[in-house]
């Protein structure tokens, strides 16, 4: 009976020691994220293009991957866009095939990004972003 008790105690102590070694340390305190502290994150060209392309490709109502002048005109009317939709369409349609595709959008937004990036560091900071409603939105 005593040997059985000694075995049980020994196994219990070994289990407790093994358990103590496998416990994880407490998590580190959370650091303040840029969005939590009110500081806006910087925007790279890739992020700028992705956000703007997503917004503009909403005009592709037939889902063919390109935007026709008819789709563009309807999109601009829905957004209460200012100016002549045909003129803005022609500015983006660089190969003049009558459609705006993703490659044309990428090129158009790369030029826009370069104009906005005043210090040419490849990142748009809060002071470089336009303040109007069509400006790319920060992290959501």
C-alpha positions in Angstrom: 0.0 0.0 0.0 2.8 2.4 0.8 4.6 1.6 -2.5 1.4 2.4 -4.3 1.1 5.8 -2.5 4.7 6.6 -3.3 4.1 5.8 -7.0 1.0 8.0 -7.1 2.8 10.9 -5.4 5.8 10.5 -7.7 3.6 10.5 -10.8 1.6 13.5 -9.5 4.8 15.5 -8.9 6.1 14.6 -12.4 2.8 15.7 -14.0 2.8 19.0 -12.1 6.5 19.7 -13.1 5.7 18.8 -16.8 2.6 21.1 -16.7 4.6 24.0 -15.2 7.1 23.7 -18.0 4.5 23.8 -20.8 2.5 26.8 -19.6 2.8 29.8 -21.8 4.0 33.2 -20.4 1.3 35.8 -20.0 0.7 37.8 -23.2 2.5 41.1 -23.6 0.4 44.2 -23.0 -1.2 45.4 -26.2 0.6 48.3 -28.0 -1.3 51.2 -29.3 -2.1 50.7 -33.0 -2.0 53.7 -35.4 -5.8 53.6 -35.8 -6.4 53.4 -32.1 -4.2 56.4 -31.3 -5.8 58.6 -34.0 -2.7 58.5 -36.3 -3.6 57.5 -39.8 -1.5 55.0 -41.7 0.5 55.9 -44.7 -0.7 54.7 -48.1 1.6 52.9 -50.6 1.1 52.9 -54.4 -0.2 49.4 -54.3 -2.8 50.2 -51.6 -3.8 53.4 -53.3 -4.3 51.6 -56.6 -6.2 48.7 -55.0 -8.6 51.0 -53.1 -9.4 53.3 -56.1 -9.6 50.4 -58.5 -12.2 48.6 -56.3 -14.3 51.8 -56.1 -14.1 52.4 -59.9 -14.6 48.8 -60.9 -18.0 49.1 -59.3 -19.0 50.8 -62.5 -18.5 47.5 -64.4 -22.2 46.4 -64.1 -22.0 43.6 -66.7 -19.0 42.0 -65.0 -16.8 41.7 -68.1 -13.8 43.2 -66.4 -13.9 46.5 -68.2 -16.0 49.7 -68.1 -17.8 51.0 -71.2 -18.7 54.7 -71.7 -22.3 53.8 -71.0 -21.4 52.1 -67.7 -19.1 55.0 -66.8 -21.8 57.6 -67.5 -24.3 55.8 -65.3 -21.7 55.4 -62.6 -20.8 59.1 -62.6 -24.5 60.0 -62.5 -25.1 57.7 -59.5 -22.1 59.3 -57.7 -23.3 62.8 -58.6 -19.9 63.2 -60.4 -19.1 66.7 -61.6 -17.9 67.5 -65.1 -18.4 65.7 -68.3 -18.2 61.9 -67.9 -17.1 61.5 -71.5 -14.0 63.7 -70.9 -13.0 61.8 -67.7 -13.6 58.5 -69.5 -11.3 59.6 -72.4 -8.6 60.7 -69.9 -8.5 57.2 -68.4 -9.1 55.2 -71.6 -5.5 55.6 -72.7 -5.6 53.1 -75.6 -8.8 54.6 -76.9 -10.6 51.3 -77.4 -13.8 52.5 -75.8 -13.3 50.6 -72.6 -11.5 51.2 -69.3 -9.7 48.1 -68.1 -7.6 47.4 -64.9 -4.3 48.1 -66.6 -5.5 51.6 -67.7 -6.8 52.2 -64.1 -3.4 51.1 -62.7 -1.5 53.5 -65.0 -4.0 56.4 -64.3 -3.7 56.0 -60.6 0.1 55.6 -60.7 0.2 59.0 -62.3 -2.2 60.4 -59.8 -0.2 58.9 -56.9 3.0 60.4 -58.3 1.4 63.9 -58.4 0.1 63.6 -54.8 3.4 62.2 -53.4 5.1 65.6 -53.0 8.3 64.2 -51.5 8.5 61.2 -53.9 9.2 58.7 -51.2 6.6 56.2 -52.5 4.2 56.7 -49.6 1.3 59.1 -49.2 1.2 60.6 -45.7 -1.8 62.4 -44.2 -0.5 65.8 -45.2 -0.1 64.7 -48.9 -3.7 63.3 -49.2 -6.3 65.5 -50.7 -9.1 66.5 -48.4 -12.0 66.2 -50.8 -14.6 63.4 -50.7 -13.0 61.4 -53.6 -9.7 61.0 -51.7 -8.8 57.4 -50.9 -10.2 56.5 -47.5 -7.9 55.4 -44.6 -8.0 51.9 -43.1 -11.5 50.9 -42.3 
